[in-house]
Amino acid sequence: MKDKRMTLKEAVSRFVKPGDNVGIGGFVNIRQPIAICHEMIRQGFKDLTLSFQSAGMAPELLAGAMMARPDHCSIKRIELAYWGHEAFGLAQAWRYLAERGMIEFEDWSNYNMSARFKAGAMGLPFIPTRGPLAGDIKNTSRTKIIDCPFTNRPIALLPASNPNVALIHVQAADMYGNCIIRGTDATCAEISMAAAHTIVTCEQLVSHELLVSNPKDVMIPFPAVDAVIHVPFGSYPGACRRHYYFNGDAIREYLGCIAPMVKGGSADGLKAWFDENIFGVETFEDYIEKFSTKKLIADQLAEAYHCERLA
């Protein structure tokens, strides 16, 4: 156990390297590691593979950076189950990159990707499952079908997923890297333990004594984490359970900047968005300050109301 607190700039510079396989935590637009992605874009990245179960704004930002600044950011491959947005449809950047053959894709189901991360977390090279036996996934992925040596029935073998670095946002963490996740856990523990390195941003950085006072709440244990950064609103404009709801206007604004390129138009609007919101600021906190206090409080109250209704 050691103090793993550092800045986003330090963490990204130390742990994200050209050609890395980057595992993305969260689910669709809940607990997406947005702050980490902002810093990755500022520093630039090359030839990444992105691996995730279901994600939204995090890969959309990384792919959008590739569309706007291909000299500065590039992705070569994506292994995924779903890439899109709650209430906003499939990812615009996915459509753009796929239709132009600019990137490799390997399509899995949500369960398949979770199983692959589970295999990686357990140190296994593959995991058996019946999931891909029906449908087309077995024909478009690295799934291997064998006869089970115990039952003689067909069984599918899925390759483990072992990212070089995992990007995870959580509700609370201590300085050693123990993490608490509220709401959907979204395979984040498995991604963290499957990865060689894990960068964690948290809404609250709390004392070790408080965080482990109920050990069952610890979703990600400290040995799986390499960097801890306290970043309130670190998933914004996505949602973070118990902290804030989606900012739909901000998500629509960003997707609207990609839409002209999808239709064969100019990249000027997308470039302008990145210049203003990522390259034009020093830190993620500077980006958050662009939103009015009234709007941030409204999204916090919307999430509080949502949680109250579920209670």
C-alpha positions in Angstrom: 0.0 0.0 0.0 1.4 3.4 -1.1 0.1 6.8 -1.8 -1.0 6.7 -5.4 -2.4 10.2 -5.7 -1.2 12.2 -8.7 -2.4 14.6 -11.3 -4.2 13.6 -14.5 -1.3 14.9 -16.5 1.1 12.7 -14.5 -1.0 9.6 -14.7 -1.7 9.8 -18.5 1.9 10.6 -19.2 3.2 7.7 -17.1 0.7 4.9 -18.1 -0.7 5.6 -21.6 1.7 4.7 -24.3 1.5 4.5 -28.2 0.0 1.2 -29.3 -1.6 0.4 -26.0 -4.8 -1.5 -25.5 -6.9 0.8 -23.4 -9.8 -0.7 -21.3 -12.7 1.7 -20.8 -14.9 1.4 -17.7 -18.4 2.6 -17.0 -21.6 1.7 -18.9 -22.9 3.7 -21.9 -22.8 7.2 -20.5 -22.7 6.3 -16.8 -19.4 6.7 -15.0 -17.4 7.2 -18.3 -13.8 8.2 -17.6 -14.3 11.6 -19.4 -11.7 13.6 -17.5 -9.0 11.0 -18.3 -10.0 11.1 -22.0 -9.7 14.9 -22.1 -6.2 14.6 -20.8 -5.3 11.9 -23.2 -6.5 14.1 -26.1 -4.5 17.1 -24.9 -1.3 15.0 -24.7 -2.1 13.1 -27.9 -2.1 9.3 -28.5 -1.2 6.9 -31.3 -2.4 3.6 -32.6 -4.5 2.7 -29.6 -6.8 -0.3 -29.3 -9.9 0.5 -27.3 -11.6 -2.4 -25.4 -15.0 -1.9 -23.6 -18.3 -3.6 -22.9 -20.8 -0.8 -23.6 -19.5 2.8 -23.8 -20.6 6.2 -25.0 -18.9 9.6 -24.6 -15.5 8.3 -23.7 -14.7 6.5 -27.0 -16.8 9.1 -28.8 -14.4 11.8 -27.5 -11.3 9.8 -28.4 -12.6 8.9 -31.8 -13.7 12.5 -32.4 -10.2 13.6 -31.6 -8.9 11.3 -34.3 -11.4 12.7 -36.8 -10.5 16.3 -35.9 -6.8 15.9 -35.4 -5.5 12.7 -37.0 -2.0 14.0 -36.8 -2.3 14.2 -33.0 -4.6 11.3 -32.1 -5.2 7.8 -33.7 -7.0 4.6 -32.9 -6.3 1.4 -34.9 -8.8 -1.1 -33.4 -11.8 -1.3 -31.2 -13.1 -4.5 -29.4 -16.6 -3.8 -28.1 -20.1 -4.9 -27.4 -22.0 -1.6 -27.9 -21.0 2.0 -28.6 -23.7 4.6 -28.3 -25.7 6.9 -26.1 -28.7 6.6 -23.9 -31.5 8.5 -25.7 -29.1 9.8 -28.4 -28.6 6.7 -30.6 -25.6 4.9 -31.9 -22.2 6.6 -31.8 -21.7 9.1 -34.7 -17.9 8.6 -34.7 -18.4 4.8 -35.0 -20.5 5.3 -38.1 -17.9 7.7 -39.6 -14.9 5.5 -38.9 -16.6 2.2 -39.9 -18.1 3.5 -43.2 -14.7 4.7 -44.3 -12.8 1.6 -43.2 -10.5 3.7 -41.0 -10.4 1.4 -38.1 -10.6 -2.3 -37.2 -13.6 -3.6 -35.2 -14.2 -6.8 -33.4 -17.8 -7.2 -32.3 -18.9 -9.1 -29.2 -21.9 -9.2 -26.9 -22.0 -7.5 -23.5 -21.7 -10.9 -21.8 -18.8 -11.9 -24.1 -16.8 -8.8 -23.3 -17.5 -9.2 -19.6 -16.4 -12.8 -19.8 -13.2 -11.8 -21.7 -12.3 -9.3 -19.0 -13.1 -11.9 -16.3 -10.6 -14.3 -18.0 -8.0 -11.6 -18.0 -8.6 -10.8 -14.3 -8.2 -14.5 -13.4 -5.0 -14.8 -15.4 -6.5 -17.2 -17.9 -5.8 -17.1 -21.6 -9.4 -17.9 -22.5 -12.8 -18.6 -20.9 -15.4 -21.2 -22.0 -19.0 -20.0 -22.5 -22.1 -21.0 -24.6 -22.9 -17.4 -25.5 -21.5 -17.2 -29.0 -22.8 -20.6 -30.1 -26.0 -19.0 -31.6 -25.9 -16.0 -33.9 -23.1 -14.4 -36.0 -20.5 -13.4 -33.3 -18.7 -16.7 -33.7 -18.2 -15.9 -37.4 -16.9 -12.4 -37.0 -14.6 -12.7 -33.9 -11.8 -14.9 -32.6 -14.3 -17.3 -30.9 -13.1 -20.9 -31.1 -15.7 -23.7 -31.0 -14.5 -27.1 -29.6 -16.1 -30.2 -28.3 -16.1 -30.1 -24.5 -13.8 -32.8 -23.1 -16.2 -33.6 -20.3 -19.6 -33.5 -22.1 -18.7 -33.8 -25.7 -21.1 -30.9 -26.4 -19.9 -27.8 -28.4 -18.4 -25.0 -26.2 -17.1 -21.6 -27.2 -13.7 -20.3 -26.1 -13.3 -16.6 -25.8 -9.8 -15.0 -25.7 -9.0 -13.1 -22.5 -8.8 -9.3 -22.7 -5.8 -7.8 -20.9 -5.6 -4.1 -21.5 -2.3 -2.3 -21.0 -4.1 0.4 -19.1 -7.7 0.7 -17.7 -9.5 4.0 -17.4 -12.1 3.9 -14.5 -14.2 6.5 -12.8 -15.7 5.7 -9.4 -17.8 7.4 -6.7 -15.2 7.1 -4.0 -11.6 6.0 -3.5 -8.8 6.3 -0.9 -5.2 7.3 -1.7 -4.1 3.7 -2.0 -6.6 2.8 -4.7 -9.4 1.0 -2.9 -12.6 2.0 -4.8 -16.3 2.1 -4.1 -18.8 1.9 -7.0 -22.5 2.7 -6.5 -25.1 1.6 -9.0 -24.1 -0.4 -12.1 -20.6 -1.8 -11.6 -20.3 -2.5 -15.3 -17.3 -5.0 -15.2 -15.1 -2.2 -13.9 -13.5 -4.5 -11.3 -12.6 -7.1 -13.9 -11.2 -4.5 -16.3 -9.1 -3.1 -13.5 -7.7 -6.5 -12.5 -7.2 -7.6 -16.1 -5.2 -4.5 -17.0 -1.4 -4.1 -16.4 -2.1 -0.6 -15.1 -5.3 1.3 -13.9 -5.9 5.0 -13.7 -8.8 5.9 -11.4 -10.6 9.2 -11.1 -13.1 9.6 -8.2 -15.8 12.0 -7.2 -14.7 11.8 -3.5 -11.3 11.1 -2.2 -11.9 9.8 1.4 -9.8 8.4 4.2 -8.7 4.8 4.1 -10.4 4.1 7.5 -13.7 5.4 6.2 -13.6 3.6 2.9 -12.8 0.2 4.3 -15.2 0.5 7.3 -17.5 -1.8 5.4 -15.1 -4.1 3.4 -18.0 -5.5 1.2 -18.3 -2.0 -0.3 -14.8 -2.2 -1.9 -15.4 -3.0 -5.5 -11.9 -2.5 -6.8 -9.0 -3.4 -4.4 -5.9 -1.3 -4.1 -3.5 -3.8 -5.8 -5.4 -3.3 -9.1 -4.9 0.5 -9.1 -1.8 2.5 -10.1 -3.0 6.1 -10.0 -5.8 7.9 -8.1 -7.0 11.4 -9.1 -9.7 13.4 -7.3 -11.8 14.8 -10.1 -15.4 15.9 -9.1 -17.7 15.8 -12.2 -15.1 13.4 -13.8 -17.8 11.7 -15.9 -19.6 14.9 -17.0 -21.6 15.5 -19.2 -22.4 11.9 -18.6 -24.0 10.7 -15.4 -22.5 9.4 -12.1 -25.0 7.7 -9.8 -25.6 9.6 -6.5 -23.7 12.6 -7.8 -25.2 14.1 -11.0 -27.5 13.2 -14.0 -26.8 13.6 -17.7 -26.3 17.0 -19.3 -28.3 16.1 -22.5 -27.7 19.6 -24.0 -23.9 19.2 -23.8 -24.0 15.7 -25.3 -26.3 16.8 -28.2 -24.0 19.8 -28.8 -20.9 17.5 -29.2 -22.7 15.0 -31.3 -24.0 17.8 -33.5 -20.4 18.8 -34.2 -19.6 15.3 -35.6 -22.8 15.0 -37.6 -21.7 17.2 -40.6 -18.6 15.0 -41.1 -20.7 11.8 -41.1 -22.7 13.3 -43.9 -19.5 14.2 -45.9 -19.3 17.8 -44.6 -16.6 19.9 -43.0 -14.6 19.1 -39.8 -14.5 22.8 -38.8 -17.2 22.5 -36.2 -15.6 19.5 -34.5 -12.2 21.1 -34.6 -13.7 24.3 -33.0 -15.3 22.2 -30.2 -11.9 20.5 -29.3 -10.1 23.8 -29.6 -12.5 25.5 -27.1 -13.2 22.6 -24.7 -10.0 20.5 -24.6 -7.0 22.1 -26.3 -8.0 25.6 -25.1 -8.0 24.7 -21.4 -5.2 23.6 -19.1 -7.3 21.1 -16.9 -10.6 19.3 -16.8 -11.6 21.6 -13.9 -11.3 24.5 -16.4 -13.7 22.6 -18.7 -16.2 22.1 -15.9 -16.1 25.8 -15.1 -17.5 26.5 -18.6 -20.9 25.2 -17.3 -23.0 27.5 -15.2 -23.3 26.7 -11.5 -27.0 26.7 -11.9 -26.8 23.9 -14.5 -24.4 21.8 -12.4 -26.6 22.1 -9.4 -29.7 21.2 -11.5 -28.0 18.0 -12.7 -27.1 17.1 -9.1 -30.6 17.7 -8.0 -32.0 15.6 -10.9 -29.8 12.7 -9.8 -30.9 13.1 -6.2 -34.5 13.0 -7.3 -33.8 9.9 -9.4 -32.1 8.2 -6.4 -35.0 9.1 -4.1 -37.5 7.6 -6.5 -35.5 4.3 -6.6 -35.2 4.2 -2.8 
